[in-house]
């Protein structure tokens, strides 16, 4: 993985995490759904780092 690839993976994670938290803050998602989405983004980030 190059530094650019890592930076892109982190950026995707942060964008997805921010979106999930924004939906929670606006009342569109409950806590369980938000945690599930965040876990999915963490898994995606881990996969990208492992490549």
SVG drawing of the C-alpha trace seen along z (x, -y; Angstrom):
<svg xmlns="http://www.w3.org/2000/svg" viewBox="-35 -17 39 24">
<polyline fill="none" stroke="black" stroke-width="0.4" points="0.0,0.0 1.3,-3.4 1.0,-6.5 -1.6,-7.8 -3.6,-4.6 -3.5,-4.9 -4.5,-8.5 -7.4,-7.7 -8.6,-4.9 -8.5,-7.1 -10.4,-9.8 -13.1,-7.4 -13.3,-6.2 -13.6,-9.7 -16.2,-10.7 -18.3,-7.6 -17.9,-8.0 -18.9,-11.7 -22.0,-10.8 -23.1,-8.1 -22.7,-10.4 -24.5,-13.3 -27.4,-11.0 -27.5,-10.0 -27.3,-13.6 -30.2,-14.5 -32.3,-11.6 -32.3,-9.6 -30.6,-6.6 -30.6,-5.1 -27.5,-4.2 -27.4,-0.6 -27.6,-1.4 -24.9,-4.0 -22.5,-1.7 -23.1,1.0 -22.3,-1.5 -19.2,-2.7 -18.0,1.0 -18.5,1.5 -16.3,-1.5 -13.7,-0.3 -13.6,3.1 -13.2,1.5 -10.3,-0.6 -8.7,2.5 -9.1,4.3 -7.5,1.4 -4.6,1.2 -4.0,5.0 -3.7,4.8"/>
</svg>
